[in-house]
Amino acid sequence: VQLVESGGGLVQPGGSLRLSCAASGFAVSSYYMSWVRQAPGKGLEWVSDGRGSKYYTDSVKGRFTIDTDDAKNILYLQMNSLKPEDTTRYYCARRGPTGTMDYWGEGTLVTVSS
């Protein structure tokens, strides 16, 4: 099992980015997938879950959208109206049968700054 994130970078406040998480060794269509972020010096913050029904932490509702391309086996996070407080490293993770996140990628860094 491998998860590889990409798509991070530097963007101005109000801008957009789309993060990708390429999965191998399993089908994203068969698992709940998650996005999590961790700001420097802070703990992990759950951002979103998606598999049919989609869930978001309050701070990103209406701005972020989780989605998958089952044919390409990729998880996405479309991030719009980005704010400086969204600056952090974003990780994708797979949720195993018990609901815990059992596999993680290495993350992609998002910096929102003018």
C-alpha positions as CSV (number, residue, x, y, z in Angstrom):
1,V,0.0,0.0,0.0
2,Q,1.3,3.4,-0.9
3,L,-0.1,6.9,-0.9
4,V,1.7,9.8,-2.6
5,E,0.4,13.4,-2.3
6,S,1.2,16.2,-4.7
7,G,-0.2,19.6,-5.7
8,G,1.0,21.7,-2.8
9,G,2.7,25.0,-3.2
10,L,2.6,28.7,-2.6
11,V,-0.6,30.5,-3.3
12,Q,-2.0,33.9,-2.5
13,P,-4.9,34.4,0.0
14,G,-8.1,33.8,-1.9
15,G,-6.4,31.4,-4.4
16,S,-7.0,27.8,-5.1
17,L,-5.1,24.6,-5.2
18,R,-6.0,21.0,-5.9
19,L,-4.2,18.3,-3.9
20,S,-3.9,14.8,-5.3
21,C,-3.2,11.6,-3.5
22,A,-2.2,8.7,-5.8
23,A,-3.0,5.3,-4.3
24,S,-1.4,2.0,-5.1
25,G,-1.8,-1.5,-3.6
26,F,-5.6,-1.0,-3.0
27,A,-8.6,0.6,-4.6
28,V,-9.7,3.9,-3.3
29,S,-13.2,2.9,-4.3
30,S,-13.2,0.3,-1.6
31,Y,-12.1,2.4,1.4
32,Y,-13.0,5.6,3.2
33,M,-10.3,8.1,2.5
34,S,-9.3,11.1,4.5
35,W,-7.3,14.3,4.4
36,V,-5.5,15.5,7.5
37,R,-3.3,18.4,8.1
38,Q,-0.7,19.4,10.7
39,A,0.6,22.9,11.3
40,P,4.0,23.5,12.7
41,G,4.0,22.9,16.5
42,K,0.4,21.7,16.4
43,G,-1.3,18.4,16.5
44,L,-3.0,16.7,13.6
45,E,-6.2,18.2,12.4
46,W,-8.7,16.1,10.5
47,V,-9.9,18.0,7.4
48,S,-12.2,15.7,5.4
49,D,-13.5,12.2,4.8
50,G,-15.1,11.0,1.6
51,R,-16.7,7.9,0.1
52,G,-20.2,8.6,-1.1
53,S,-21.0,10.9,1.8
54,K,-18.5,13.6,2.4
55,Y,-17.6,15.3,5.7
56,Y,-15.5,18.4,6.5
57,T,-14.2,20.2,9.5
58,D,-16.1,23.4,10.1
59,S,-13.1,25.7,9.2
60,V,-13.1,24.4,5.6
61,K,-16.8,23.8,4.9
62,G,-17.9,25.5,1.7
63,R,-14.3,26.0,0.6
64,F,-12.8,22.5,0.3
65,T,-14.1,19.6,-1.7
66,I,-13.0,16.0,-1.4
67,D,-13.4,13.7,-4.4
68,T,-12.0,10.6,-6.0
69,D,-11.3,9.4,-9.5
70,D,-11.8,5.7,-9.1
71,A,-10.5,4.9,-12.6
72,K,-7.2,6.6,-11.8
73,N,-7.2,5.5,-8.2
74,I,-6.6,9.1,-7.0
75,L,-8.0,11.1,-4.1
76,Y,-8.4,14.8,-4.5
77,L,-8.8,17.8,-2.3
78,Q,-10.0,21.0,-4.1
79,M,-9.2,24.0,-2.0
80,N,-10.7,27.3,-2.8
81,S,-10.7,30.7,-1.0
82,L,-7.5,29.7,0.7
83,K,-6.6,31.6,3.9
84,P,-3.2,32.0,5.6
85,E,-4.4,29.7,8.4
86,D,-4.7,26.9,5.8
87,T,-0.9,26.9,5.6
88,T,0.4,23.5,6.7
89,R,1.3,20.1,5.4
90,Y,-1.6,18.0,4.1
91,Y,-1.7,14.3,4.3
92,C,-4.0,11.7,2.8
93,A,-4.8,8.6,4.7
94,R,-6.8,5.4,4.2
95,R,-9.3,4.3,6.8
96,G,-9.1,0.6,7.5
97,P,-12.0,-1.7,8.4
98,T,-12.2,-0.4,12.0
99,G,-12.2,3.2,10.9
100,T,-8.7,4.1,12.0
101,M,-6.3,5.6,9.5
102,D,-4.0,2.7,8.7
103,Y,-1.9,4.1,5.9
104,W,-0.6,7.6,5.3
105,G,1.3,9.5,2.7
106,E,4.3,11.7,3.4
107,G,2.3,14.9,2.8
108,T,2.4,17.9,0.6
109,L,3.1,21.5,1.8
110,V,0.6,24.2,1.2
111,T,1.6,27.8,1.9
112,V,-0.9,30.6,1.7
113,S,0.8,34.0,1.7
114,S,0.9,37.2,-0.1
